[in-house]
Amino acid sequence: MRYIITALGCKVNQYEAEAMELLLKAHGHSPAARGEADAVILHSCAVTGEGECKARQTARRLLKDNPNAVLCVSGCWSQIAPEAAREIGARVVFGTGDTLGFVEAIEAAVKGGGEQLSIPDNREKRPYQSLPAGAYAGHARAYLKIEDSCDNYCAYCIIPYARGHVRSLPVSECAEQYAALAAQGYREIVLTGIEIASYGRDLEGVTLMDALEAMGKAAPAVRMHLGSLEPRVITEDFAARLQKLNVCPHFHLSLQSGSNATLRRMKRRYDTALFLEVCERLRRFFPHCSLTTDLICGFPGESEEEFAETLSFIRRCDFAAMHIFPYSVRPGTLAEKLPGKLPAKTKNERAAAAIAAADEMERAYLQSCVGSTLSVLFETEEDGSVRGHAENYTEVRVPLSGLRGQVLDTVITGVEGKVLLGRLL
């Protein structure tokens, strides 16, 4: 069987699609060129309205480009809207579980089987689905998914409904897979999940730090890169223990708003005072670390005063980079029924203002790196230069070649756009 696979959305989706492809190849199947596929596979996203729209567009494009192929859809969008996927022409529709079953269903459909539908009941607790770990195609770093879903039920978020209850990869398996990736030669491993701060909620007496320390012990020479963290997990004890590990000093903290009133409507479980305290704590334990975040602009009921508080607060946090989105309603979430929805023009204007502030902070952070020495994992080569990411996740370019996959100390000599320029030490 020849296939084309496309993944939309977050790093977890990208990881799951890569694992899916590893399973397909293990079954003897191979990638296809455009127009030559027997199966076209979409691992979909539904975290925003734009994500759902993109899922529909991508599915239609895959079928248009490969009219004789079987369309197969999995992921968050097909979990919450399976009939919509079928209406577009999908013959195999799975949700957010049973990747091996999905691969087998694709095989059966290509051989002439009928429609296959498998949508797990997310009200039920289900076991963690262990998938093959590895690198995204062409990447020098590896990814390891250690957790799935989220039980926080923030007002704007569809993820708990799309992925069910929190599930964690057991500590022993975390350490085993981490060591196996290190043995394959990867110098950096990114730990990913929907909400890794929730790791262990389904395992008796286990915390995220237990897993981190077990993995660090299994392969201490490998750089450990944490995925997005909910700020409440970063206590004084957590930061002190984290400092003893070979962890990258880049921390992505979930913010969403810099106004306490807005945070309460969002059903977030922290306030700005705690968030700022966590930023200061991380900078104390990891001097000059890179702090990044997500921000939603124009949440229902957000006043001009609340948005002004947000702009002021993000500057106090002094982020190195930000992901900023105008609020997009998700049917089925608590926020869908909230009053005070704002027009698109207002949401977009606020997002633009926040992006301008974020760009200014990012330029300042990059400039502050000039003159320092950073450890860079080099990943891609082009036009006589090699690019990679430093331990603080800034992108670095050096005018040399033949360094892909190596981690080398690099003196930062300048900034070009959003890229640091450097020379090897």
N, C-alpha and C positions, 0 to 999 in steps of 0.2 A: 504494500500500500504506500502511496505517495501522499504526503500531507503538507499543508501550510498551517502554521499556528501563530496566532496573534494574541498578545495579552495587553489589556488596558488597565490603567489605574496604578495602584500602590506597589511598593517593593514586594509585599507579600504575594500579590497577584503575579508579578514577574517571576518570583521564586517558584510558585506553584506551576506556572507554565513551563519553566525550565525543567522541573521535575517530571512534568507530563511528557515533555519531549524525550527525556532520558528513558522513560518507560516505553515510549513508542519505538525508540531505536533498539532497546533491549528486546522488543518483540519482532525485530527484523524489518521495521518500516523506515522510510527515508524521506528527507525533506524534498519538496517539489518546487519547480519554477512556476511562476505565475501562469495560469491557464492550463497547467498539467496535473493538478492535484486530484486525487480520488476523494480526499476529505479536507475540508477547510474548518479549522477549529478556532473558536473565539473564547478566550477566558475573560469574562466581562466584569465591568465595574459599575457600581450604582451609588457611589458615595455622594455625588452631586447630580443635579438635573442634567448638567452638561455631560457627565459621565454616562448617564443612561442614553442620552441622545447620540453620543459617540458610539455606543455599543450598537444601536440600531443601524447607524450609518456604516459602521465597519462590517457588520454582518451582511448588509446589502451589497457592499463593494466586493466582499469576498466571493459572494455568489455570482455577481456580475462578471468578475474576472475569471471565475472557474465554474461555468454554467453546468458542467457535468458532475460536479463534486457534491458530496453529502455535507451539508452544513451542520456543525456540531457546536453547541453553546454550553458553557459552564460558567460558574462564578456568581457574583453577588446579584447582577441584574437578572439572570435567569432563575435565581433562587426566589426573588421577590415578584418576578413577572414572567413565569414560565410560558403562559399563554401568548404573551407578546412575542417571545422568541419563536414559538411555533408558527404564529401568524406570518412572520417574516420568511419562514421556509425551513426552519431548523428541524431536522429529523431525529437528532439526538439532543435532548435537553436535560442537563444535570444541574444541580445547584452548587453548594459549597462543600460537598463531601464526596467521598468515594472516588478518588482520582483513578485508582486502578480499575474500578467498575466502569468509569467513563471511557477509558482506553479500550476496554473489552467491548463496550457498546458501540464505539466507533468502528471497530473491526467488524462486528456483526452487521452494522448498517451498510458498510461498504460492500459486504458480501451479498447484499440483497435483503437483509432483514428489514422489518417495518420500523415505525417510529418507536423510540425508547425515551421514557421520561422517568427521572429519579430525582425527586426534591425531598431532602431530609426534613423531618419535623423538628424545627429548632426549639420547640418547647421542651423537647426531651434532651436529656444529657447524653452525649455520645463520646466515645473515646477519641483521643488525639490521633490524627492521621499522620503517621510517620512517612515522610517522602524522601526520595534521594536528595542528598545535599550536594551542592557544587557551585560553580561560577556561572553567571549569565554568559551567554555566548560572547567570546572575545574579551572577557574581563580578566584582570590579573588578581582580583580579590575574590574570595569565596563568600557565599551567603549560607547562613544556617537559620532556619525557622525553628524557634523554640516554643512558640505560643500561638494560639489562634483565638480570635473573637474578643469580646469586651462585655462586661456586665454593668457598665456605668450608666447606660441609658441616658446620655446627654440629650437635651431636648431636640437638637438639630440632626442627630445622627441615626442613620438607618442600619449601621453595621450590626448591632446586637440582633436585629430582626433578620438580617441576611446571613449571619454566621453562627448564631446560637450562643450557648454559654461558653465561658472561658475553658480552654483545654490546653494542657501543658505537656511538652515532651519531658519524660522523666529525667531526673538529674543524671543518672548513669548513662542514658542514651545521649544526652547533651554532650557529656564528656567524651563518649565514644566517637560520636560523629565529628566533634571538634578536633580530636586527635587524628582521625582519619583524613580530614581535610588538610591538616598540617603536614601529614605524611606525604600528601600529594604535592607538596611544595608551595602551598599558598602561604603568603607572608602576612596577610590580613584577612580576618573573618568578621563579617558583619552579622550581628545577631538581630534577627528580624522577627516580627510578629505584629498582630493587629494592635496590641497594647501590652508590651512586654513587662510593664510595671505590674500587671495583673498575674504574671507568671506565678504558678504554685497555688493559686486560689482553689484549684480542684485537687491538689495533692496535700495530704495531711502533713502538717508541720514543715512545709517546704516554702522557701522564699526565693525571690529572684537572685539575691546575693549568694545563696547556696549553690545555684546553678552556675553563676559567674565564677565563683571560686573553684568549683570542680573543673570547669573548662580551662581556667587559667592554670591550674595544676597539671592538667592533661597535656597542655602544649604551651608552656610559659614563654617561649620565644616569639610566638605569633602575636601580632597586634590584634587586640579585641576592639571592635567598633560597635557601640551600642545603637540600637534603633531608638525611635521616639520614646521619651520617658514622661510619665505623669509626674508633676513636681512633688507630690506628696511622698513618693517613695524615697526621695533624696534627703534622708535624715543625716545628722552629724555622723552617726555610726556607719551608715551606708557609704558616705563620701570617704570616711577614713579607711574603710576596708577596700573600697574601689581604688583608692590611691596606691595600694600595694600590688595591683594587677597591672599587666601591660596593656592598659586601656588607652584608646585614642582620646585626646583632650578635645573632643567635639561632642557636644551634648545638645540634642534637639528636644526642647521642652515644649509641651503642649500648653499654649496660652489661650488663644481664641478671642479674648477681649481684655482690654486694660481697664475696664470699668467694673466695679464690684456689682453694681445693679444689673448690668448685662450678664455677668457671670452667673448671678443667681437665676436669672430667667433661662439661661442656657443649661441649668442644673449641673454646672461644674462644681467640684467639691473642694475648691480652694479659693482664696481671695488674693488680691494683688500684694498684700503684705507678705503672705507666705511665699508667693512666687518670687518676689524680689529677694527675700531671705535666701531662697534656694540658689538664685543667681550669684549672690554674694558668697555663699558657701562653696559653690563649685569653683569660683575664681580664687578662693582662699586655698583650696586643696590642689587646684590645677591652674596656676598662674598663666594668664594670657590664653586661656582656653577659648575655643570658639563656641558661642551660644547661639543657637538658631531656633526658630519657632514658626508656628502657624497662626494666622489671624483671619477671623471672619468679620467682614465689614457689613453693616446694615442689617444686623439681626433684628427681628421684630421688636419694636418698641425702643430701639436705640435712638436716643435724642442727640441733638447737636452737642449738648453738654457731655453726655456719656462718650461720644466719639472723641471729643476734645481730650477727655481724660485718658482715652486709649492712646492717642497720639503722644501725649505727655509721658505716659507710662512706658511705652516702647522705647522712648529715648532714654529714660532712666535705666532701663535694662541694658541698653546699648548692644543690641544684637549684631552679630557678624553677618547674618543673612536671614531673610524671612520669606515664607510662602504666604501670600495674601490672596484672599478670595472674597468676592461679593457673596453675600448669603444667598443660597438657593434652597427653596423649600423642597423637602422630601416627603411625599405622601406616606402617611402611616407613622410619622414621628410626632412627638408632643408639640413641637414648634409649629406644625401645620395649622394648629387651632389657635395659636397665639394672636391676639390683636396687635395692631400697630405695624402692619407690614409696610415696608418702604418701597417707593417706586424704584425701578431699575436705574434710573438716572442718578438718584441719590446714592444708591449702593455703589455704583461704578465710580462716582466722584470721590466717595470716601475711600474706596480701594485705591484709587489713583493717588490720593493724598498720602495714604499709608505707604504705598510703594515708593513714593518720592522720599519719604523719611527713611525707609529701609535702605534705599540705594545710597543715601548719604552716609548712613552708619556703616554699610558694607565697604564703601570706599575708604572710610577712616580706618576700619579694621585691617583691610589689606595693606594700607600704607604703613600701619603700625608693625607689620611683619617685615618690612624692609630693614636689612641689616642683621636679621636673626638667622639662625641655622635651623632648618626644619628637616625632619626625616620624611622622604618622599617615596611613595610606592609608584614607580613608573609603569604606565599602562598602555599608552598608544604612541605610535611614531608616525610622523607626517612631515614632508618637506625638510628633512634634515634635523628636525627637532623631536624631542620626546616629551610627552605630557604625563602627568600623574597627579595624585592627591597627597598632600602632606597629612601628618597625623591630625591636624586640626581641620581637615577636609577642605582646605583651600586648594585650588587648582594651580599647579606649578608647571612652567615650561622651561626646558633647558635645551640649548642649541647643540645637541649631540644625538647619536643614534645607538642602537644595540643595547639599550638598557632595560627593555621591557621585562617586567616581572621582578626587577631588583628594587630593594629598599636602600636608598643612599642619602647620606647627609648632604644637604644643599643649602648654600648661602643665598638668601633672597636679596636680589640686587635692584629690583624695581617692580612696577605695576603697569600692566597694559590691559585696559578695560577691567575685566573681573578675573584676570589671570596674573599670578605672580611670576616674575622672571627670575631665573636663578642660575647659579654655576655650582658645579660639584665642589665640595669642600676639598 
